[in-house]
Amino acid sequence: MGEILFLSQLLPYPTNAGPKVRSYYVLRHLARKHRVTLLAFSRPDDTPEAVQHLREICDDVHLIMMHRSLIRNILAMVVSLLKGVSFIIQRDFVPEMAKTVERLLLSKQFDVIHADQLWMAQYALKGKQVAPNAQLVLDEHNACFQIWQRLAVGEHNPLKRLLLEREWRSLRAYEAYACAHFDHVVSVTAEDQNILQRLVQSQQKRTGQLAFHKTNERFLTIPICVDTESIIPVQPIFGALDVLHLGTMFWMPNVEGVLWFARQVWPKVVARVPQATFTIAGKNPPAEIRGLTKNQIGRSSIQVMGYVPDPQPYLERAGVFIVPLLSGGGMRVKIVDAWRWGLPIVSTSIGAEGIRNLPGENIMIADDPEAFALAVVKVLQEPDFAQRLRMNGRRWVEENYDWRTVYSEWDSIYNAYSNNHTVG
């Protein structure tokens, strides 16, 4: 049994967002065999019940309030421009978090500092200076720089594109540095693992540095998994013609994908299925998304719900679940969740990237507006085909993406660090 300091950018419960799903089930797996101290950023909408639930899992829980504001973002941008560093990494540096990491490491001997997502790597690296014997593990939910690189490619505003270009290049340099200085780097897809390995090797070659560790031995892929036992597939409403998108709507790739679908795909769907509706559910939709409900061609059939505390009614009414992503990285939890709920899915290739799937059997994949529209229409108009997607998807997630079986792969890292402590 080892002592683990688990650093999280989000309070990893409830599991109402993709990053939380990853963090929560990794945390639960590690806490079964080790003593875990959770240190996480919290936000005003985190509830006492959620914190109490995590205290029941972890040996100890410490929270640092994350304050976000336009002024703070502007200051972070100024500092990042002056220092030539990533805006996102600078924005997420909070002195109180760094001081708390140091305090905890001085108060107890930790075997491992586990950084959940790249944003927490800076705190783990600072912690290594205080506890040089602690091993560093980085859970990379994405090859992060690639998200901003793809957004830059799709951005038409010259100023925004310039800022995105600068950000992904700065973030790439930081990500290469961080990955080179962690003892283990875990990716959620093989694609991301290959990208990050090449990134580290390229930087080391360019700078003439010797490898900090043997790169290939430090990298491992463990997919994002869910709990299939706790969820019963939804009972679909016969003849349902609602198209559902469910995801946080302040995340830029989600916004970009939904706008693309609403503007380029949805009119083609409505032309073939006039009774169809499009529901957008997710926290903090921006003005562009809210404006989709204005009465233009096909727009009167669009509804924007914002955050829905109980998605069950929307899942039951969904004739098809869409993942229209054009950018992003890592692995889309919404696909694994939709399989778990027993929903038929239509996704872009990027949306399904890194996820093992069987196109035409448990998911439909399409990338241009016409093909995406035809796939949505096929699912809406062919109930037997939709049912086959539902059943095959549920079976697939049970066999390939349940945390209780897959997350034993974390033991290949942590068993080596669990011999210093015994159960008290």
Secondary structure, DSSP 8 states (H G I E B T S, - for coil): --EEEEEESS---S--SHHHHHHHHHHHHHHHHSEEEEEEEE-TT--HHHHHHHHHHSSEEEEEE----HHHHHHHHHHHHHHT--HHHHHT--HHHHHHHHHHHHHS--SEEEEESGGGHHHHHHHHHH-TTSEEEEEESS-HHHHHHHHHHH--SHHHHHHHHHHHHHHHHHHHHHHHTSSEEEESSHHHHHHHHHHHHHHHHHHT---SS-HHHHEEE----B-STT-------TT--EEEEES-TTSHHHHHHHHHIIIIIHHHHHHH-TT-EEEEE-SS--HHHHGGGSSSTTGGGEEEEE--S--HHHHHHEEEEEE--SS--S--HHHHHHHHHT--EEE-TTTTTTS---BTTTBEE--SHHHHHHHHHHHHH-HHHHHHHHHHHHHHHHHH-BHHHHGGGGHHHHGGG-SS----
